[in-house]
Amino acid sequence: MKKEVNARTTRLGAEDAEELASQVNKIYVIKGKRVTLFDMKKDPPDSETLTKALLGPTGNLRAPALRRGKTLVIGFDADTYGEVFGS
């Protein structure tokens, strides 16, 4: 099932981000050159840490945000995209 949400018209806040995070096993958060991996099954972060990583300064889910199966990627890094999405 493919679902696309336009961030310009639909804002996803803290509750939406936490719900999305609860549906996946791994979350890659990319900020600049730093890539942080959260393993939501083995060692989930506390709510404050997760919210801080997923939300931008406006309080909305950071973009781009892509989900493939049980993996969520927040931000952009070509190497991480290649690893996760197999390109």
Secondary structure, 3 states (H helix, E strand, C coil): CCCCCCCCCCCCCHHHHHHHHHCCCEEEEEECCEEEEEECCCCCCCHHHHHHHHECCCCCECCCEEEECCEEEECCCHHHHHHHHCC
